[in-house]
Amino acid sequence: MIYQKIIESRGKEKLFALLIDPDKCNKEHLKKLLPIAMQCNVSMILVGGSLIKVDFGQFVSSIKEQSSLPVVIFPGNAMHFSTEADAILLLSLISGRNSDFLIGNHVIASNAIKNSGLEVLSTGYILIDGGVQTSVQYMSNTMPIPASKIDIAVATALAGEQLGLKMIYLEAGSGAINPVPTELIIAVREAVNIPIIVGGGLKTSEQVKAAWNAGADMVVVGNALENDIEKLPLLAAR
């Protein structure tokens, strides 16, 4: 069970997830990337993006054929689904007020998810301003929480925990100029007891380690590796 692994790793091991956008990763790129990911002790692979034009299920199957790493769906909407994956990060965009991303897409996909047998990782998704309008902000039609409004981020995370969500995902967005501030991560860590995932704008090993040290149980990197696979060992180093 992936969630059990996340829980058991807390206080012992920091986790690193590799986010792969099917539209930005062709067969040749994937063939080079996956062996490096396994050598670097990547914890899991997240698959998703805001817009996906390729066959999502086929892409997930290709990863499973070439890698033994757990594959978790990182859905942009209800169409991003495959029974070939191991789990789905069921994201509820609790920082926004767009009902489609709070519950709407979840209702559409609910029966398919139940029948699939996939492990469901219900997660409160909190968008933090990363210094530029990101795809997730535009596609979800929601405003990010300003990076300086730590009290709002903390209250939002706390509400997510109180609603029974299993994890909190602090997201600056793909291609963000600035990652989630460490002081914000620290404040959320002090407020909630559930695992915290941090992603978006993490381009250097120093930024990754800062997120871990601030209290992130798992960091997610994707955009920084799309054109430079060789950075993965450095970024994933514990």
Summary of the structure (lengths in Angstrom):
residues: 238
radius of gyration: 16.3
end to end distance: 22.5
largest distance: 44.5
contacts: 802
relative contact order: 0.16
helix: 43%
strand: 18%
